[in-house]
Amino acid sequence: MPHREIPTMQYRDLGTTGLRVSVLSLGSGGPNRLGQKKYVPRPRIYDLIRLAIDMGINFFDTSSTYWESEAILGETLREIPRDRYLVATKFCPVSEGRVVSPKRVVESVERSLKRLHTDTIDLLQFHLVTLDIYQKVTESLMPILENLRREGKFRFLGITESTSRDRCHDMLGMALEDDVFDTIMLAYGPTNRSAEQKILDTAVKKGVGVISVASVRQILFQPDGRRNAIPGFITPGTNMFRTSRNNDEGNSETAPQDISDPAHAYKYTISHPAVSTVLTGTTNSEHLINNAFAVLG
C-alpha cells in the first residue's frame, strides 16, 4: 500500500434506499476493466481493491459483461466482512437486437451471485438501455425481476444509460417517470452537463439515487475538434476550459481549468447534491488516492 496520507471518506444517501455510499466508488468497466484490457497483474488489482476498502470506499460496481470483473471483485471482497461494502452489478436485457428471455436473466443473476461470492446483490441494474427498447425491456422483464427480489437475490433495482448513444438522457427521463427504479447511472461531468436540466432535479424529487460515470472520460477521450466545440471551452485550440452551473444563488463559474487535469471533473461532478457517488475505473493506487483527494477536497 502506498505510504501516503489517505483522505477521510465521506458518504451520501443513495436516494431513498437507506444505503449510505462513499462519494467515490470503484468501477470495473470502462477502458480498464480492472486491468484486464492492459494486462495488469491480478495481485496488483487485488491490492487496489483492498486499498479502496481501507480508504473507506464501500461501493463497487461491476457487470456480468465486464469479462472477469465480477470474479476479480468477488475473490477479493470475499475476505472482507460483508457489512463493509455494497456491490452493484448489471445484466444486459437485449442480445442480438432482441429482449432476452426471463430464463436468461435468472441465469445471469445466479452467475453473478456465484462470481461475487455473495448471497445477495445490493443493486442489480438493467444495462445500456436506450429509449427505443426501454418499454419492451421493462414490460418483458420486470415480473421476473420482482420475483428475484422477493427471493432475496438482490435488494434494489437500477438502470444505466448508453453514454455513447443517449447523451441527452432521454431514456432516463422515461425511467424516472415510471417510478420503478431505485437508482440511475448516467454520464455527467463538466463537459456533459445536460443532466442538470433534464434529470438530476427530478431524481432528487423522486428519491432516486444517482451514480455518475464518465466524469473524466468525457473530457479526455474526445478529439480536439470535438473538445473545442463543447460549450464551456474557451480559446479554440487550447486545453483550457471554463464551466458554470446555475444554482440557487445565481450562476457560478469556475476559473479556467486544464483539460488534462481529472481533478476538476471529479470536483464538478460530486459538487452537485443530487449525485450520490462518482465512479472511478483506475487500476493505479496513486491515481485512486489522487481521485479521492479530488472528490473530497
C-alpha positions as CSV (number, residue, x, y, z in Angstrom):
1,M,0.0,0.0,0.0
2,P,1.4,3.4,-0.9
3,H,2.9,5.4,2.0
4,R,0.7,8.4,1.6
5,E,-1.9,10.2,3.6
6,I,-5.4,8.9,2.8
7,P,-8.3,11.4,2.9
8,T,-11.2,10.8,5.2
9,M,-14.0,9.3,3.1
10,Q,-17.5,11.0,3.1
11,Y,-20.8,9.3,2.5
12,R,-24.1,10.2,0.9
13,D,-27.6,8.6,0.8
14,L,-28.2,6.5,-2.3
15,G,-31.6,8.0,-3.0
16,T,-34.2,6.6,-0.5
17,T,-32.7,3.1,-0.5
18,G,-31.4,3.6,3.0
19,L,-27.9,2.8,1.8
20,R,-25.0,5.1,2.5
21,V,-22.4,5.1,-0.2
22,S,-18.9,6.5,-0.4
23,V,-18.8,9.6,-2.6
24,L,-16.0,7.9,-4.6
25,S,-16.7,4.4,-5.7
26,L,-14.7,1.8,-7.7
27,G,-15.9,0.7,-11.1
28,S,-14.7,-2.3,-13.1
29,G,-15.7,-1.4,-16.6
30,G,-14.6,1.4,-18.9
31,P,-11.3,1.4,-20.7
32,N,-9.5,-0.6,-17.9
33,R,-11.9,-3.3,-16.7
34,L,-9.8,-3.9,-13.6
35,G,-6.7,-4.1,-15.6
36,Q,-7.9,-6.8,-17.9
37,K,-7.5,-4.7,-21.0
38,K,-4.0,-3.6,-20.1
39,Y,-2.8,-6.9,-18.7
40,V,-2.2,-5.6,-15.2
41,P,-1.1,-8.4,-12.9
42,R,-4.0,-9.8,-10.9
43,P,-2.3,-9.4,-7.5
44,R,-2.0,-5.7,-8.1
45,I,-5.7,-5.4,-8.7
46,Y,-6.4,-7.4,-5.6
47,D,-4.2,-4.9,-3.7
48,L,-6.1,-2.0,-5.3
49,I,-9.5,-3.3,-4.1
50,R,-8.1,-3.8,-0.6
51,L,-6.8,-0.2,-0.7
52,A,-10.2,1.0,-1.7
53,I,-11.7,-0.7,1.3
54,D,-9.0,0.8,3.6
55,M,-9.8,4.2,2.2
56,G,-13.5,3.8,3.1
57,I,-14.8,3.2,-0.4
58,N,-17.8,0.9,0.2
59,F,-19.5,0.8,-3.2
60,F,-18.2,-1.4,-6.0
61,D,-19.8,-1.5,-9.4
62,T,-19.4,-4.3,-12.0
63,S,-21.3,-6.2,-14.7
64,S,-21.8,-9.7,-16.0
65,T,-20.4,-8.3,-19.3
66,Y,-17.1,-6.9,-18.0
67,W,-15.1,-10.1,-18.8
68,E,-13.9,-11.5,-15.4
69,S,-14.5,-8.3,-13.4
70,E,-17.2,-9.9,-11.2
71,A,-14.9,-12.8,-10.4
72,I,-11.9,-10.5,-9.6
73,L,-14.0,-8.4,-7.2
74,G,-15.6,-11.5,-5.7
75,E,-12.2,-13.1,-5.0
76,T,-11.0,-10.0,-3.1
77,L,-14.2,-9.0,-1.4
78,R,-14.9,-12.5,0.0
79,E,-12.1,-11.7,2.5
80,I,-13.9,-8.6,3.7
81,P,-16.8,-8.5,6.2
82,R,-20.0,-8.2,4.2
83,D,-21.2,-5.2,6.1
84,R,-18.2,-3.1,4.9
85,Y,-19.1,-3.0,1.3
86,L,-22.0,-2.8,-1.2
87,V,-21.8,-4.4,-4.6
88,A,-23.7,-3.5,-7.7
89,T,-23.8,-5.4,-10.9
90,K,-25.7,-5.4,-14.2
91,F,-27.2,-7.6,-16.8
92,C,-27.8,-6.9,-20.5
93,P,-31.6,-7.1,-21.3
94,V,-31.0,-7.2,-25.0
95,S,-29.0,-9.6,-27.1
96,E,-28.7,-9.6,-30.9
97,G,-31.5,-7.0,-31.1
98,R,-34.0,-8.9,-29.0
99,V,-35.1,-8.8,-25.4
100,V,-33.5,-11.7,-23.6
101,S,-35.7,-14.4,-22.0
102,P,-36.6,-14.4,-18.3
103,K,-34.6,-17.6,-18.0
104,R,-31.5,-15.9,-19.3
105,V,-31.9,-13.1,-16.7
106,V,-32.2,-15.7,-13.9
107,E,-29.0,-17.4,-15.2
108,S,-27.2,-14.1,-15.4
109,V,-28.1,-13.2,-11.8
110,E,-27.2,-16.7,-10.5
111,R,-23.9,-16.5,-12.2
112,S,-23.2,-13.0,-10.8
113,L,-24.0,-14.2,-7.3
114,K,-21.6,-17.1,-7.7
115,R,-18.8,-15.0,-9.1
116,L,-19.2,-12.3,-6.4
117,H,-19.3,-14.9,-3.6
118,T,-22.4,-13.4,-2.1
119,D,-26.0,-14.4,-1.3
120,T,-27.5,-11.1,-2.2
121,I,-26.6,-8.4,-4.8
122,D,-27.1,-5.0,-3.2
123,L,-28.0,-3.3,-6.5
124,L,-29.0,-5.0,-9.8
125,Q,-29.1,-2.8,-12.8
126,F,-30.6,-3.0,-16.4
127,H,-27.5,-2.2,-18.5
128,L,-27.2,0.1,-21.5
129,V,-30.9,0.6,-22.1
130,T,-31.8,3.0,-24.9
131,L,-35.1,4.8,-25.4
132,D,-36.2,2.7,-28.3
133,I,-36.1,-0.6,-26.3
134,Y,-37.0,0.8,-22.9
135,Q,-40.7,0.0,-22.9
136,K,-40.3,-3.5,-24.4
137,V,-37.5,-4.4,-22.0
138,T,-39.3,-3.3,-18.8
139,E,-42.6,-4.8,-19.7
140,S,-41.0,-8.2,-20.6
141,L,-38.5,-8.5,-17.7
142,M,-39.9,-6.6,-14.7
143,P,-42.1,-9.6,-13.5
144,I,-39.1,-11.9,-13.3
145,L,-37.0,-9.3,-11.5
146,E,-39.7,-8.7,-8.9
147,N,-39.7,-12.5,-8.3
148,L,-35.9,-12.5,-7.9
149,R,-36.1,-9.6,-5.5
150,R,-38.7,-11.4,-3.4
151,E,-36.4,-14.4,-3.3
152,G,-33.6,-12.2,-1.9
153,K,-31.3,-12.4,-4.9
154,F,-31.0,-8.6,-4.9
155,R,-32.1,-5.7,-2.8
156,F,-32.5,-2.7,-5.1
157,L,-33.1,-2.2,-8.8
158,G,-31.4,0.4,-11.1
159,I,-30.9,1.2,-14.7
160,T,-28.0,2.5,-16.7
161,E,-28.0,4.5,-19.9
162,S,-25.8,4.2,-23.0
163,T,-23.4,7.1,-22.6
164,S,-22.4,6.9,-26.3
165,R,-26.0,6.7,-27.8
166,D,-28.0,8.9,-25.4
167,R,-26.0,11.9,-24.4
168,C,-29.3,13.8,-23.7
169,H,-30.5,11.1,-21.2
170,D,-33.9,10.6,-23.0
171,M,-34.2,7.0,-21.7
172,L,-33.6,8.0,-18.1
173,G,-36.3,10.7,-18.4
174,M,-38.8,8.0,-19.2
175,A,-37.4,5.7,-16.5
176,L,-37.9,8.4,-13.8
177,E,-41.5,8.8,-14.9
178,D,-42.2,5.2,-14.2
179,D,-41.2,5.3,-10.6
180,V,-39.9,1.7,-10.5
181,F,-36.1,2.2,-10.2
182,D,-34.2,2.9,-7.1
183,T,-31.1,4.3,-8.9
184,I,-29.9,5.6,-12.2
185,M,-26.4,5.6,-13.7
186,L,-25.6,8.4,-16.1
187,A,-22.7,10.2,-17.7
188,Y,-22.3,13.5,-16.0
189,G,-19.4,16.0,-15.8
190,P,-18.2,19.5,-16.7
191,T,-18.3,18.8,-20.4
192,N,-21.6,16.9,-20.4
193,R,-24.0,18.9,-18.3
194,S,-27.3,18.1,-19.9
195,A,-28.4,16.1,-16.9
196,E,-28.6,19.3,-14.8
197,Q,-31.5,20.4,-16.8
198,K,-33.3,17.2,-17.5
199,I,-32.5,14.5,-14.9
200,L,-30.9,15.5,-11.6
201,D,-33.6,17.6,-10.1
202,T,-36.2,15.0,-11.0
203,A,-34.1,12.3,-9.4
204,V,-33.9,14.2,-6.1
205,K,-37.7,14.8,-6.1
206,K,-38.4,11.2,-6.6
207,G,-35.8,9.9,-4.2
208,V,-33.8,8.1,-6.9
209,G,-30.0,7.6,-6.2
210,V,-27.7,8.9,-8.9
211,I,-24.4,7.2,-9.8
212,S,-22.2,9.2,-12.1
213,V,-19.8,7.7,-14.6
214,A,-17.5,9.1,-17.3
215,S,-16.9,12.4,-15.5
216,V,-13.3,12.3,-16.8
217,R,-13.7,10.2,-19.8
218,Q,-16.0,12.7,-21.4
219,I,-13.1,15.2,-21.4
220,L,-10.0,13.1,-22.1
221,F,-11.3,10.8,-24.9
222,Q,-12.7,13.4,-27.3
223,P,-10.8,14.5,-30.4
224,D,-9.5,18.1,-30.2
225,G,-12.1,19.3,-32.7
226,R,-15.0,18.0,-30.7
227,R,-13.5,19.2,-27.4
228,N,-13.3,22.8,-28.7
229,A,-16.9,22.6,-29.9
230,I,-18.2,21.7,-26.4
231,P,-20.0,24.6,-24.7
232,G,-17.8,25.9,-21.9
233,F,-14.5,25.7,-23.7
234,I,-12.5,28.8,-24.3
235,T,-9.9,29.8,-26.8
236,P,-10.2,27.1,-29.5
237,G,-7.0,25.2,-29.9
238,T,-6.1,25.3,-26.2
239,N,-6.6,22.8,-23.4
240,M,-8.2,25.3,-21.1
241,F,-11.9,25.4,-20.4
242,R,-14.4,27.0,-18.0
243,T,-17.5,25.6,-16.6
244,S,-20.6,27.1,-14.9
245,R,-23.7,25.9,-13.2
246,N,-26.9,27.7,-12.3
247,N,-27.6,27.4,-8.6
248,D,-29.9,28.9,-6.0
249,E,-27.7,32.0,-5.7
250,G,-27.4,32.5,-9.4
251,N,-24.8,31.4,-11.9
252,S,-21.4,30.2,-10.5
253,E,-18.4,29.9,-12.7
254,T,-15.1,28.2,-12.3
255,A,-11.7,29.5,-13.2
256,P,-10.2,28.2,-16.4
257,Q,-9.1,24.5,-16.0
258,D,-6.7,22.4,-17.9
259,I,-8.5,19.6,-19.8
260,S,-5.8,17.1,-18.8
261,D,-6.5,17.5,-15.0
262,P,-9.1,15.0,-14.0
263,A,-9.5,16.6,-10.5
264,H,-11.7,19.4,-11.9
265,A,-14.1,16.9,-13.5
266,Y,-14.5,14.9,-10.2
267,K,-14.9,18.0,-8.2
268,Y,-17.5,19.4,-10.5
269,T,-19.5,16.2,-10.6
270,I,-19.7,15.5,-6.9
271,S,-20.4,19.1,-6.1
272,H,-24.0,18.6,-7.4
273,P,-26.1,17.4,-4.4
274,A,-28.1,15.0,-6.5
275,V,-25.0,12.8,-7.2
276,S,-24.6,10.1,-4.6
277,T,-21.3,8.7,-5.8
278,V,-18.8,9.1,-8.6
279,L,-17.3,6.0,-10.2
280,T,-13.6,5.8,-11.0
281,G,-12.1,3.0,-13.0
282,T,-8.4,3.3,-12.3
283,T,-6.1,0.4,-11.8
284,N,-3.4,2.5,-10.2
285,S,-3.2,3.0,-6.4
286,E,-1.7,6.5,-6.7
287,H,-4.5,7.5,-9.1
288,L,-7.1,6.2,-6.7
289,I,-5.8,8.3,-3.9
290,N,-5.5,11.3,-6.1
291,N,-9.1,10.8,-7.2
292,A,-10.2,10.6,-3.6
293,F,-8.5,13.9,-2.9
294,A,-10.2,15.5,-5.9
295,V,-13.6,14.3,-4.8
296,L,-13.2,15.1,-1.1
297,G,-11.2,18.3,-1.5
